[in-house]
C-alpha cells in the first residue's frame, strides 16, 4: 500500500498484517507516516496504490463502522463549548440516521464508556477544563462507545504524566483481553517494550516488524530514526 498528500507519497509500499486481538505499536520519527498510516486504516485518507483490508474484508463503509480512531489530542480545539458527555456521545452519531436523536441506549452506552475510563464524575465538565490525560481518556471513551473491533490511537500518551500513561495502557490492555485489536503510535520506546505484542518500525516504509525483543535493538532503531540510537536494557 502507498499513500500520501497532494501527489507526494508519505507511505511507500507498506505491507504488514495484524492478528485479531493483538496490541501493536507503531514507532518512527516525526514525519515518518505514523498518522498517515492510521488515517488510511481508519478510512479517513484514501490510499493511492495497493489495498487495505480489515477483518478480512475490503475497507468499505460497513467494515469501517467497526474501526475506532483516537486522534492526537493537540489537533483538537479544546475551546469548543461541549461537555465531556457530549464528546463521548458523538461516538454514537455514526449509528444514528439523519435527524435521529440519541436514544436511551445511546445515552447508556456513553455513560458506560465514561465509567470504563474513569471519567463519569466529570461528565458535565467542559472538555477544555480537563487535564491532558483526562482529555485523552474521554476521547478513548468516544471511540469505545462505537463498539469497535479495531481501535486505532495516534500518540495516546503524548503530553500526559506517567500516572495517566499507566491508566491509559491498563485500560487498553483490559480491552485487548476481551478480544479487541489495538494499533497505537507512540514516541515512548519504554512503553513499547512493556505493553505491545508487536512493533512496526516505520520511516515512510516498513523498517522492521516483530516482537519488541526482536526489533528494539540499536541497529533497527538507528535505521528507523535515521541516526544512532543507544538502547539500554534493564532487567530483561
Number of C-alpha atoms within 10 A of each C-alpha: 17 21 23 19 13 5 8 8 15 19 23 17 14 17 13 9 9 14 10 15 17 19 23 25 26 25 25 24 16 11 11 19 23 25 18 22 25 23 20 18 21 24 19 12 15 16 21 15 12 11 12 20 12 19 14 8 10 13 18 12 9 9 17 19 18 16 21 22 26 24 19 17 19 11 7 10 10 15 10 10 12 14 17 28 24 18 18 26 24 18 23 22 15 10 13 12 9 8 6 9 10 15 11 9 10 20 17 13 22 28 19 17 26 27 14 15 20 16 19 17 10 17 19 12 15 18 23 17 14 15 14 18 21 20 19 26 25 27 25 28 29 27 26 28 24 25 18 18 22 26 25 24 24 22 22 23 27 18 15 17 12 11 9 18 18 15 16 20 17 13 16 20 18 11 18 19 12 10 14 19 22 26 22 25 25 19 16 12 15 9 15 22 18 10 17 20 16 22 25 24 26 24 23 24 18 17 17 19 20 14 17 20 12 12 19 21 15 15 14 18 23 15 17 24 18 12 11 13 15 11 13 8 8 5 3 6
